[in-house]
């Protein structure tokens, strides 16, 4: 008998618009026999079945819906879901390097699988996925005949699920430094030591999109990490690129990446806090043709949105000040809470403060292997606006 969770009257609305989460304060009666990570059925106040999902009494997100049918949730179910996600990526031509599974957006709540040829970096960020980790490893081995799997569960969000942070091999050990091929360029990724799962696949298409905006340009690549944007800029014909990041290990890899692609003469790295660097460049009267801003998420919840808005506005204002007329600003936010309309409003205010204005020429998002599930707004996290200074 599958334990049942009955919702309070009227609390089914979000579920009915395809959102997959039930919060603790939306529940009328919990089945106390349900254990963390186990499967429960969710019913509305009139006891009508709405869906089936992972239960977690430790989390404010009490249930994460897996299916709206009465499917049996077992290894075969998970395998079909993972295969379906993989087949979609393959149909678009992704093969060696991509995100195979993007959590809720692929109907696999809390599961991330990134593929680096025959090696995999995974995260199980929900209790339900965590206790099924062995099954997931078996599935990856079955589908891909994996040479190695690494767990990057050193993610702070795990605490919200009552899970500890951990990382390590889920297969026999293998060299975790791998060369990623992206848009014909090569990048070192370290599955064990890099940020998140080792590489940011979500910016791949935005990296390629900068080509028309960097020819013969003096480019500032701010929050460069290992050079995703900067190395593309140099490759697409920038005359010089300054890549800045606060992380020395990231810049060390960037320099290796630059050499790997024969672009080291064009790229200078600066270890700095970008907020301070932009201030200094402004007071030195520096100027650029193209500036890329790709900061880490400034807000991880709604409460920090005001502060985050100010942070985004400050770096964008200073970047616009540094740009020549007709220059290009390529500006990103990977905070879901900074909704697209807030991001545009922030840009408008930032531009106004400089006395210049912008034409928006591209409004972009995360790469296609990170699909946005309608009804689950949280899956639309990355904004990338390309604008021209007028
Ligand atoms: N642009 C990269 C990804 C950037 S991730 C790409 O396309 O691959 C965000 C980066 O911002 C991280 O490398 C992090 O080290 C850096 N960072 C965070 N806070 C910073 C700060 N205040 N100043 C400079 N870099 C910072």
Boltz pocket constraint, residues with backbone or C-beta under 6 A from the ligand:
constraints:
  - pocket:
      binder: B
      contacts: [[A, 200], [A, 203], [A, 222], [A, 223], [A, 224], [A, 225], [A, 226], [A, 227], [A, 228], [A, 229], [A, 244], [A, 245], [A, 246], [A, 247], [A, 250], [A, 272], [A, 273], [A, 274], [A, 275], [A, 294], [A, 295], [A, 296]]
      max_distance: 6.0
